[in-house]
Amino acid sequence: MIELQHVSKAFNGLTVIDDLSLHIARGEFTVILGSSGSGKSTLLKMMNRLLEHDSGRILFASEEIRSFRPEAIRRRMGYAIQSVGLFPHWSVEKNIATVPTLLKWPSDHIHTRVTELMTLLQLDAELYRKRYPHQLSGGQQQRVGVARALAGKPEVLLMDEPFGALDPVTRAALQLEISRIHKALGTTIVLVTHDIDEALSLATRIVLLEHGRIVQSGTPLQMISSPANDFVTDFFGRNDIGIKLLGLQSVATRLRPGVRAAGEPVLASLSLREALSVFLVRRVERLAVVDGDGHALGAIDIADLLDLRP
């Protein structure tokens, strides 16, 4: 889908991206992670030509991105940023419709698409369609920004620290929405963040950068359980690796089928980290487990959390 071959970028003689090669597959949720100054945002902006690379090749759908007009490639890649960037004097509907309008979609098609996306992002279309950005909360503005980025049915969604300015509750809710959208639409997503927990919860693959180079790339579980070196171990937190591993696996992976337990059940989809919190709050040693429809599946014991097999 997107391939970078030996790409480099420098500003005023300072190398920011250094001979970097990376392949992002169609449908993948790639999270680019790294400390400040590691080159994360620069890497993302080169993918849609907001910044031009100095050397190497960047391919999109097997074609060199410089063979596309910048505006053409940006219509095929949605872009959402932390500051949202909504047009203040345009309604929510008009903001979301920006790219479809540029693409000259029929008005009824645009109206339907706006409604579809507002529903997808849990914004009441009839309530918010005619409102203006200043009439929305920060979380609502961010949802509109994501809807605008998705409106033209892009093949790729690029996101640069999209939730960084939000409060923890709103941030968590939007992370769930993006994960749900990825599963529902199969859109290729590339997200830049410095938030380790965000990366671990969202990514199908993490790319860890340092000084413009890839230190390690892999699934969240691979990054935690098989770090390439001490830098990776320290970056993810040497002292809480076990807790992070619990966050990457679900109750279903430790289920004791057919076993019964008293008390309110937990969902099989709950992470083992969340289950640990339930154990501690309730001060019990066994929890009943159900599926999404409330059907009993079995139970999980607190001792099962000590089995950290991949």
VEXMI-7313 format. One record per residue: residue number from 0; residue in one letter; x, y, z of N, C-alpha, C in turn. Coordinates in steps of 0.2 Angstrom, whole numbers, m for minus. Example, Ala and Ser with C-alpha at 12.3 -4.5 7.8 and 13.67 -1.06 7.14 Angstrom:
<nodes>
NODE    k  r   n.px   n.py   n.pz  ca.px  ca.py  ca.pz   c.px   c.py   c.pz
NODE    0  A     66    m28     39     62    m22     39     66    m16     39
NODE    1  S     64    m11     35     68     m5     36     64      0     39
</nodes>
This chain:
<nodes>
NODE    k  r   n.px   n.py   n.pz  ca.px  ca.py  ca.pz   c.px   c.py   c.pz
NODE    0  M      4     m6      0      0      0      0      4      6      0
NODE    1  I      9      7      5     13     12      6     20      9      7
NODE    2  E     25     11      3     32      8      4     37     14      3
NODE    3  L     41     14      8     47     19      8     53     15      7
NODE    4  Q     57     17      3     63     14      1     69     18      2
NODE    5  H     73     17      7     79     21      9     78     28      9
NODE    6  V     73     31     12     71     38     12     74     42     17
NODE    7  S     77     48     16     80     52     20     77     59     20
NODE    8  K     77     63     25     75     70     25     79     74     30
NODE    9  A     81     80     28     85     84     33     82     91     33
NODE   10  F     83     94     38     81    101     39     88    105     41
NODE   11  N     90    110     37     95    114     38    101    110     40
NODE   12  G    102    105     37    108    101     38    108     95     43
NODE   13  L    102     96     47    101     91     52     96     85     49
NODE   14  T     99     79     49     95     73     47     90     71     52
NODE   15  V     84     71     49     78     69     53     75     62     52
NODE   16  I     75     60     45     74     53     43     80     51     40
NODE   17  D     83     45     42     89     43     40     89     36     37
NODE   18  D     89     36     30     89     30     26     84     25     28
NODE   19  L     78     27     29     72     23     32     69     19     26
NODE   20  S     68     12     28     63      8     23     58      5     27
NODE   21  L     52      5     24     46      3     28     40      1     23
NODE   22  H     37     m4     24     31     m6     20     25     m7     25
NODE   23  I     20     m3     23     13     m3     26      8     m6     22
NODE   24  A      6    m12     24      1    m16     20     m6    m13     20
NODE   25  R    m10    m15     15    m17    m13     15    m21    m16     21
NODE   26  G    m25    m12     24    m29    m14     29    m25    m14     36
NODE   27  E    m19    m12     36    m15    m13     42    m16     m6     47
NODE   28  F    m16     m7     53    m16     m1     58     m9     m1     61
NODE   29  T     m5      4     57      2      5     59      2     11     64
NODE   30  V      5     10     70      7     16     74     14     17     74
NODE   31  I     16     24     73     23     26     73     24     29     80
NODE   32  L     28     26     83     30     28     90     37     30     91
NODE   33  G     38     35     96     45     37     97     45     43    101
NODE   34  S     51     45    104     51     51    108     51     57    104
NODE   35  S     51     63    107     50     69    104     57     70    100
NODE   36  G     56     72     93     62     73     89     64     67     85
NODE   37  S     60     61     86     63     55     83     61     55     75
NODE   38  G     57     59     73     55     59     66     48     57     64
NODE   39  K     44     56     69     37     53     68     33     57     63
NODE   40  S     32     63     65     28     68     61     30     69     54
NODE   41  T     37     70     54     40     71     47     39     65     43
NODE   42  L     40     59     46     38     53     42     31     52     39
NODE   43  L     26     54     43     19     54     41     18     59     36
NODE   44  K     21     65     36     19     71     32     23     69     25
NODE   45  M     28     65     25     31     64     18     26     59     14
NODE   46  M     22     55     18     18     50     15     13     53     10
NODE   47  N     11     59     12      6     62      7      8     69      4
NODE   48  R     15     70      4     18     75      1     17     82      5
NODE   49  L     15     82     11     15     88     15     22     91     15
NODE   50  L     27     86     16     34     87     15     37     83     10
NODE   51  E     42     85      6     45     81      1     51     78      4
NODE   52  H     52     72      2     58     68      4     64     70      0
NODE   53  D     70     70      3     76     72      0     79     67     m5
NODE   54  S     79     60     m2     81     55     m6     78     48     m5
NODE   55  G     79     43     m9     75     37     m8     68     38    m12
NODE   56  R     64     33    m12     58     32    m15     52     31    m10
NODE   57  I     46     34    m12     40     33     m8     35     31    m13
NODE   58  L     32     25    m12     27     22    m17     21     22    m13
NODE   59  F     15     24    m17      8     23    m15      5     19    m20
NODE   60  A      2     13    m18     m2      9    m23      3      7    m29
NODE   61  S      9      6    m27     15      4    m32     17      9    m36
NODE   62  E     15     15    m35     17     21    m40     21     26    m35
NODE   63  E     26     29    m38     30     34    m35     25     40    m33
NODE   64  I     25     42    m27     21     48    m25     22     54    m29
NODE   65  R     28     55    m32     29     61    m35     26     61    m42
NODE   66  S     23     55    m44     20     55    m50     12     57    m50
NODE   67  F     10     58    m43      4     61    m42      4     68    m41
NODE   68  R     m1     72    m43     m2     79    m40     m3     79    m33
NODE   69  P      0     84    m29     m1     83    m22     m8     83    m20
NODE   70  E    m12     87    m23    m19     87    m21    m23     81    m23
NODE   71  A    m21     77    m28    m23     71    m30    m22     65    m24
NODE   72  I    m16     65    m22    m14     60    m17    m17     62    m10
NODE   73  R    m18     68     m9    m21     70     m2    m29     68     m2
NODE   74  R    m32     68     m8    m39     66     m8    m39     58     m7
NODE   75  R    m34     55     m9    m34     47     m8    m31     45     m1
NODE   76  M    m29     50      3    m26     49     10    m30     54     14
NODE   77  G    m34     52     19    m37     57     24    m32     59     29
NODE   78  Y    m32     65     32    m27     67     36    m31     70     42
NODE   79  A    m29     68     48    m32     71     54    m27     72     59
NODE   80  I    m27     78     62    m22     81     66    m24     83     73
NODE   81  Q    m20     84     78    m22     86     85    m26     92     85
NODE   82  S    m24     97     81    m28    104     81    m34    104     78
NODE   83  V    m36     98     75    m42     97     71    m42    101     64
NODE   84  G    m42    108     65    m41    112     59    m48    113     55
NODE   85  L    m54    113     59    m60    114     56    m61    121     54
NODE   86  F    m64    122     48    m66    129     46    m71    132     51
NODE   87  P    m69    137     54    m74    140     60    m80    142     57
NODE   88  H    m81    145     51    m87    148     49    m91    143     44
NODE   89  W    m89    137     44    m93    132     41    m96    127     46
NODE   90  S   m102    125     44   m106    120     48   m102    114     49
NODE   91  V   m104    110     53   m102    103     54   m102     99     47
NODE   92  E   m108    100     44   m110     96     38   m105     98     32
NODE   93  K   m104    105     32   m100    108     27    m93    106     28
NODE   94  N    m90    106     34    m84    104     36    m82     96     33
NODE   95  I    m87     92     35    m86     85     34    m86     84     26
NODE   96  A    m90     88     23    m91     87     15    m86     90     11
NODE   97  T    m80     93     14    m75     96     11    m72     93      5
NODE   98  V    m70     87      6    m67     83      0    m72     80     m5
NODE   99  P    m78     77     m3    m83     76     m8    m85     81    m12
NODE  100  T    m86     87     m9    m87     93    m13    m82     95    m18
NODE  101  L    m76     94    m16    m70     95    m21    m70     90    m27
NODE  102  L    m73     84    m25    m73     79    m30    m79     79    m34
NODE  103  K    m84     84    m32    m90     85    m36    m95     79    m36
NODE  104  W    m95     77    m30   m100     72    m29   m107     75    m29
NODE  105  P   m112     71    m31   m119     74    m31   m121     76    m24
NODE  106  S   m125     81    m23   m127     84    m17   m131     79    m12
NODE  107  D   m135     74    m15   m138     69    m11   m134     64     m9
NODE  108  H   m128     62    m13   m123     58    m11   m119     61     m5
NODE  109  I   m118     67     m5   m114     70      0   m118     70      6
NODE  110  H   m124     72      6   m129     72     12   m129     65     15
NODE  111  T   m129     60     11   m130     53     14   m123     51     17
NODE  112  R   m118     53     14   m111     52     17   m110     55     23
NODE  113  V   m112     61     24   m111     65     30   m115     62     36
NODE  114  T   m121     60     34   m125     57     39   m122     50     41
NODE  115  E   m120     46     37   m117     40     38   m111     40     43
NODE  116  L   m107     45     41   m101     46     45   m102     49     52
NODE  117  M   m107     53     53   m109     56     59   m112     50     64
NODE  118  T   m116     46     60   m118     40     64   m113     36     66
NODE  119  L   m108     34     62   m102     30     63    m98     32     69
NODE  120  L    m98     39     70    m94     42     75    m98     44     81
NODE  121  Q   m104     42     81   m109     43     86   m110     50     88
NODE  122  L   m111     54     82   m113     61     83   m120     61     80
NODE  123  D   m125     64     84   m132     64     81   m133     69     75
NODE  124  A   m134     66     69   m134     70     63   m139     76     63
NODE  125  E   m145     74     66   m150     80     66   m148     85     71
NODE  126  L   m145     83     76   m143     88     82   m137     92     80
NODE  127  Y   m132     89     77   m126     93     76   m124     95     69
NODE  128  R   m128     93     64   m127     94     57   m126    101     55
NODE  129  K   m130    106     58   m130    113     56   m126    117     62
NODE  130  R   m123    114     66   m119    117     71   m112    119     69
NODE  131  Y   m109    124     72   m102    127     70    m97    124     75
NODE  132  P    m91    124     73    m86    121     78    m86    124     85
NODE  133  H    m87    130     85    m86    133     92    m92    131     97
NODE  134  Q    m97    128     94   m103    125     98   m102    118    100
NODE  135  L    m96    115     98    m95    108    100    m89    108    105
NODE  136  S    m89    102    109    m84    101    114    m78     99    110
NODE  137  G    m72     98    113    m66     96    110    m66     89    107
NODE  138  G    m70     85    111    m70     78    108    m75     78    102
NODE  139  Q    m80     82    102    m85     82     96    m81     85     90
NODE  140  Q    m77     90     91    m73     93     86    m68     88     83
NODE  141  Q    m65     84     87    m61     79     85    m64     74     81
NODE  142  R    m70     72     83    m74     67     79    m76     70     72
NODE  143  V    m78     76     72    m79     79     65    m73     79     61
NODE  144  G    m67     80     64    m61     80     60    m59     74     57
NODE  145  V    m61     68     61    m60     61     59    m65     60     53
NODE  146  A    m71     62     54    m76     61     49    m74     65     42
NODE  147  R    m72     71     43    m70     74     37    m64     71     33
NODE  148  A    m59     68     37    m54     64     34    m56     58     31
NODE  149  L    m62     55     33    m64     49     30    m69     50     25
NODE  150  A    m72     56     24    m78     58     20    m77     56     12
NODE  151  G    m71     57     10    m70     55      3    m68     48      1
NODE  152  K    m69     43      6    m68     36      6    m61     35      4
NODE  153  P    m56     38      8    m49     37      6    m46     30      7
NODE  154  E    m41     29      4    m38     22      4    m34     22     11
NODE  155  V    m31     27     13    m27     28     19    m29     33     23
NODE  156  L    m29     32     30    m31     38     35    m24     39     39
NODE  157  L    m21     45     38    m16     47     42    m18     51     48
NODE  158  M    m15     50     54    m17     53     60    m11     55     64
NODE  159  D    m10     62     65     m4     64     69     m6     67     75
NODE  160  E     m5     63     81     m7     64     87    m14     67     88
NODE  161  P    m19     63     85    m26     66     85    m29     67     91
NODE  162  F    m27     63     97    m31     64    103    m27     67    108
NODE  163  G    m21     70    107    m16     72    112    m19     78    116
NODE  164  A    m24     82    114    m26     88    118    m32     86    122
NODE  165  L    m35     80    121    m41     78    124    m40     76    131
NODE  166  D    m46     76    135    m45     74    142    m45     66    142
NODE  167  P    m43     62    147    m42     55    147    m49     51    145
NODE  168  V    m54     53    147    m61     50    146    m63     51    139
NODE  169  T    m62     57    136    m64     58    129    m59     54    124
NODE  170  R    m52     55    126    m47     51    123    m48     44    122
NODE  171  A    m50     41    128    m51     33    128    m57     32    123
NODE  172  A    m63     36    123    m68     35    119    m67     35    112
NODE  173  L    m63     40    110    m61     41    103    m56     35    101
NODE  174  Q    m52     33    105    m48     27    103    m52     21    101
NODE  175  L    m57     20    105    m62     15    104    m65     15     97
NODE  176  E    m67     22     96    m71     23     90    m66     22     84
NODE  177  I    m60     24     84    m55     23     79    m54     15     78
NODE  178  S    m53     12     83    m52      4     83    m58      1     79
NODE  179  R    m64      3     81    m71      1     78    m71      2     71
NODE  180  I    m69      8     69    m70     10     62    m65      6     58
NODE  181  H    m59      5     61    m54      1     57    m56     m6     56
NODE  182  K    m60     m9     61    m62    m16     60    m68    m16     55
NODE  183  A    m72    m10     56    m78    m10     51    m77     m9     44
NODE  184  L    m72     m4     43    m71     m2     36    m65     m5     33
NODE  185  G    m60     m8     37    m54    m10     34    m49     m5     31
NODE  186  T    m50      1     33    m46      7     31    m39      6     33
NODE  187  T    m34      7     29    m27      7     31    m26     13     35
NODE  188  I    m23     13     41    m22     18     46    m15     19     48
NODE  189  V    m12     25     48     m6     26     50     m6     32     55
NODE  190  L     m5     30     62     m6     35     67      1     36     70
NODE  191  V      2     43     72      8     45     75      6     46     82
NODE  192  T     10     44     87      9     45     94     15     45     98
NODE  193  H     15     48    104     20     46    109     18     42    115
NODE  194  D     11     41    115      8     37    120      8     30    119
NODE  195  I     12     27    123     14     20    123      7     15    124
NODE  196  D      3     17    128     m3     13    129     m8     14    123
NODE  197  E     m8     20    120    m12     21    114    m10     16    109
NODE  198  A     m3     16    108      0     12    103     m2      5    104
NODE  199  L     m1      2    110     m2     m5    111     m9     m7    111
NODE  200  S    m14     m2    112    m21     m4    112    m24     m4    105
NODE  201  L    m21      0    100    m24      2     94    m20     m2     88
NODE  202  A    m14     m3     88    m10     m5     83    m10    m13     81
NODE  203  T    m10    m14     75     m9    m21     72     m1    m22     72
NODE  204  R      2    m16     71      9    m16     70     12     m9     73
NODE  205  I     17    m10     77     21     m4     79     27     m3     76
NODE  206  V     29      4     74     36      5     71     39     10     76
NODE  207  L     44      8     80     47     12     85     53     16     81
NODE  208  L     53     22     82     59     26     79     63     29     84
NODE  209  E     69     31     82     74     34     86     79     37     82
NODE  210  H     80     44     82     85     48     78     83     46     70
NODE  211  G     77     46     68     75     45     61     76     38     58
NODE  212  R     78     33     63     78     26     61     74     22     64
NODE  213  I     72     16     61     68     11     64     72      7     69
NODE  214  V     70      7     75     74      3     80     71     m4     80
NODE  215  Q     64     m5     80     61    m11     79     54    m10     77
NODE  216  S     51    m15     73     44    m15     70     41    m22     72
NODE  217  G     35    m22     74     32    m28     75     25    m28     78
NODE  218  T     22    m33     80     15    m33     83     16    m30     90
NODE  219  P     11    m27     94     12    m25    101     15    m31    105
NODE  220  L     13    m37    104     15    m42    108     22    m44    107
NODE  221  Q     24    m43    101     31    m44     99     36    m39    102
NODE  222  M     33    m33    102     37    m27    105     39    m28    112
NODE  223  I     33    m30    116     34    m31    123     38    m37    125
NODE  224  S     36    m43    122     39    m49    124     45    m51    121
NODE  225  S     47    m48    115     54    m49    112     57    m43    109
NODE  226  P     59    m38    114     62    m32    112     69    m33    109
NODE  227  A     70    m29    104     76    m30    100     82    m28    104
NODE  228  N     82    m24    109     88    m21    112     85    m18    119
NODE  229  D     90    m15    123     88    m12    129     84     m5    128
NODE  230  F     86     m2    122     82      4    121     74      3    120
NODE  231  V     73     m3    117     65     m5    116     63     m7    123
NODE  232  T     66    m10    127     64    m12    134     63     m6    138
NODE  233  D     68     m2    138     67      4    142     61      9    140
NODE  234  F     60      9    133     55     14    130     48     11    132
NODE  235  F     47      5    132     41      2    134     40      1    142
NODE  236  G     45      2    145     45      2    153     47     m4    156
NODE  237  R     53     m5    157     56    m11    160     52    m14    166
NODE  238  N     50     m9    170     47    m11    177     40    m13    176
NODE  239  D     36    m12    171     29    m14    170     27    m18    164
NODE  240  I     32    m22    162     31    m26    156     26    m31    157
NODE  241  G     25    m34    163     20    m39    165     13    m36    164
NODE  242  I     12    m30    167      6    m26    166      4    m25    159
NODE  243  K      9    m23    155      7    m21    148      5    m28    144
NODE  244  L      9    m33    146      7    m40    143      0    m41    144
NODE  245  L     m2    m40    151     m9    m42    153    m14    m38    148
NODE  246  G    m12    m31    147    m16    m27    143    m17    m29    135
NODE  247  L    m13    m34    133    m13    m36    126    m17    m42    125
NODE  248  Q    m19    m45    130    m22    m52    130    m29    m51    133
NODE  249  S    m34    m55    131    m41    m55    133    m42    m60    138
NODE  250  V    m48    m60    142    m50    m65    146    m51    m71    143
NODE  251  A    m53    m71    137    m55    m77    133    m49    m81    132
NODE  252  T    m43    m79    132    m36    m83    132    m35    m87    138
NODE  253  R    m38    m85    143    m37    m89    150    m43    m92    152
NODE  254  L    m48    m92    148    m55    m95    150    m55   m102    152
NODE  255  R    m58   m104    158    m59   m110    160    m66   m112    158
NODE  256  P    m67   m116    152    m74   m117    150    m78   m121    155
NODE  257  G    m84   m119    155    m89   m123    159    m89   m122    167
NODE  258  V    m83   m119    169    m83   m118    176    m87   m112    178
NODE  259  R    m91   m113    184    m95   m108    187    m92   m103    192
NODE  260  A    m95    m97    193    m92    m93    198    m98    m88    200
NODE  261  A    m98    m86    206   m103    m81    208   m102    m74    206
NODE  262  G   m107    m70    207   m106    m63    206   m107    m61    198
NODE  263  E   m107    m54    197   m108    m52    191   m102    m54    186
NODE  264  P   m104    m56    180    m99    m59    175    m95    m53    172
NODE  265  V    m89    m55    169    m86    m50    165    m86    m53    158
NODE  266  L    m85    m48    153    m85    m50    146    m78    m54    144
NODE  267  A    m79    m59    140    m73    m63    137    m68    m58    134
NODE  268  S    m71    m53    131    m67    m48    127    m63    m43    131
NODE  269  L    m64    m43    138    m60    m39    143    m53    m40    143
NODE  270  S    m49    m36    143    m42    m37    143    m40    m40    150
NODE  271  L    m35    m44    151    m32    m47    157    m30    m41    162
NODE  272  R    m28    m36    159    m26    m30    164    m33    m27    167
NODE  273  E    m38    m27    163    m44    m24    166    m47    m29    171
NODE  274  A    m46    m36    169    m49    m41    173    m45    m41    180
NODE  275  L    m39    m39    180    m35    m39    186    m38    m33    191
NODE  276  S    m40    m28    188    m43    m22    192    m50    m25    195
NODE  277  V    m54    m29    191    m60    m31    194    m58    m36    200
NODE  278  F    m53    m40    199    m52    m45    204    m50    m41    211
NODE  279  L    m46    m36    210    m44    m32    216    m49    m28    219
NODE  280  V    m54    m25    215    m59    m21    217    m64    m26    221
NODE  281  R    m66    m31    218    m71    m36    221    m68    m40    227
NODE  282  R    m61    m41    227    m57    m45    232    m60    m52    231
NODE  283  V    m60    m55    225    m62    m62    224    m56    m65    220
NODE  284  E    m57    m72    220    m52    m76    216    m54    m79    210
NODE  285  R    m61    m78    208    m64    m81    202    m69    m77    200
NODE  286  L    m69    m76    193    m74    m72    190    m78    m76    184
NODE  287  A    m85    m75    184    m89    m78    179    m87    m74    172
NODE  288  V    m88    m78    167    m86    m75    160    m92    m76    155
NODE  289  V    m94    m71    152    m99    m71    147    m97    m69    140
NODE  290  D   m101    m70    135    m99    m67    128   m103    m61    128
NODE  291  G   m103    m58    122   m106    m51    121   m113    m52    121
NODE  292  D   m116    m57    120   m124    m58    121   m126    m60    128
NODE  293  G   m121    m61    132   m123    m63    139   m123    m70    141
NODE  294  H   m121    m74    136   m121    m81    137   m115    m83    141
NODE  295  A   m116    m88    146   m111    m90    150   m106    m94    146
NODE  296  L    m99    m93    148    m94    m96    144    m90   m101    149
NODE  297  G    m89    m98    155    m85   m101    160    m83    m97    165
NODE  298  A    m76    m97    167    m74    m93    173    m66    m92    171
NODE  299  I    m64    m87    175    m56    m86    175    m54    m85    182
NODE  300  D    m49    m88    184    m46    m87    191    m40    m82    191
NODE  301  I    m39    m79    197    m34    m74    197    m27    m77    196
NODE  302  A    m26    m83    198    m20    m87    197    m19    m87    189
NODE  303  D    m24    m87    185    m23    m88    178    m19    m82    175
NODE  304  L    m19    m76    178    m16    m70    176     m9    m71    176
NODE  305  L     m6    m75    180      1    m76    181      4    m80    175
NODE  306  D      0    m83    171      2    m87    165      3    m82    160
NODE  307  L      9    m79    158     10    m74    153     12    m77    147
NODE  308  R     10    m83    145     12    m86    138      9    m81    133
NODE  309  P     13    m80    127     10    m76    122      4    m79    119
</nodes>
